[in-house]
Amino acid sequence: MQDRYLNKNYLKYYRIAKIEFCESHDVTGSFLEFLLWAYDLEFFTLDFASGDYGFSKKKLSERMIQPLTRMGYIYKHFDRLTPSQTAEDHLFRDETKMNYRVRYAITQKARMLVQAFYRYLENMDQYIP
C-alpha cells in the first residue's frame, strides 16, 4: 500500500528486532516478552500474572520470576515482612500474614531495557529495506 494510507507498522520487524536485541543485551526472548507484559504494571502477584500471562503459577515462578529476580529485573515490591504502617498497607489491610501474597514489580533496569527495545523496534525500518 502507499505510504499515505499507512502509519508506522512497528511490529513488522518485531521478530528480527527481538532476536537482534536479545543477542546484544544478553536476555532471552521469553524474558523480554514477560518484561514487556509487566512494563505498565505498578506491581503484580503470581496469581494475577499466571492468569493474565497464561502460565501456571509454578512454571511462571520457576521460569520467569526467579531468574529475572536473580538478573536484577524483578524485585519484591511488597513482601510479607514489609512494614505495615505505610499508606500502601491500608490498601491491603484485609490480608494477614497467613493469606498475604507477595507483590512483584520490575526494576528501573528492566524499565530501561523495555524502553530501549521500543526505541530499537521503532528504528528497525531504517535498517531493513
N, C-alpha and C positions, 0 to 999 in steps of 0.2 A: 504494500500500500504506500501511497505517497506520504511523505513526512508531515504534511499539513493536517492529515487525518489522524495521526498518531501522536501521543505524548511519548515520553521516555518509557521504554519497556525494561525496567530494572531487572526483572527476573529472566530475561532472555539468556543471559550468560551465567545464571546462578550456579550451575553445576561446575563449570570451568573455574569460576571465581572461587567457589568453595574449596575446590581441590588445591588451587594455587595458594590461596590464603592460608589454608590449614598447614600446608607444607612449609610455608615461610614463617608461620607463627607457632609451630610446634604444638598444635592442638588437633584433635581428631574431628572429623566432620560431625559425628554424633554429639560430641561435647559442644561444638559451636552451635548446632541446631537447638540444643537444650538451652544454651545461654540466650539465643535469640528468642526462644519462647519465654524465658524468665525476665527478659530485659525490662518490660514495662510494669512488672510487679514490685511492690514495695517489699513484700515478703510472701512466703508460701509455706504450706505444710506438705508433708508427704502424701497425705490423703488427697488434698486438692490437686497436687501435681500429678499423682498417678492417675486420677480420674480424668483430668483435663489433657494430659500429655499422652495417655494411652498405654502406660506401663503398669505392671503390678508394683505395689509398694516395695516389696522385697527387691525386685530387679532394679527399680529406679534408685533405691538406696545404694545397692551394691555397684551398679554400673555407671551411675551419674553422680549422685550426691557425694559419696565418699571420695572417688577420685578427684572430682572438681574441688572438693574441700582441701585435699592434700596439695593440689596445684595452686591454691590460693584464689580460686574464682568464686567460691561459695563460702559463707560463714553462717553461724547460728545467730540470727538476729534477736530472737527471744529464746532463751534456754530455760530449763527447769530451775536453774539457780539464779536467774535474773532477779535483781531486787524488786520487791513488789510495791514499793511506794512511789512509782512513777505514774505519769499520766496514762501511758500505754497500758499499764496494769488494769486500769479501770475498764478498758475495752474487753479484757479477758477475765473479769473478776469471778465469773461463774465457774471457772476452771480451777481445780485443785491440783496438787502435785500428782495425784493418782490418775487424773484424766487429761493432764496438760499435754498439748502437742507442741513440739519444737517448731519454731518458725525459722525458715532459712531465707537468706537473701543473697543476691550476687554482690560481689565486692566492686570497688572502684576499678580495679584491674580488669574485671570482667566487662564492666560497662565501657571502658575504653577499648577493649578488644571488639566488642559488638559495634561500636561507633566506627572503628577502623574498618571493619568488614563492610558496613554500609557505604562508607566512602569508597572503598575498593570496588564494590559492586556498582556503584553509581558511575565510576570512571571506566568500567570494563569496555564500554562501547568505543572508547578511544583507541584501545589496543587491538581490537579484533575487527577485521574488515567486514 
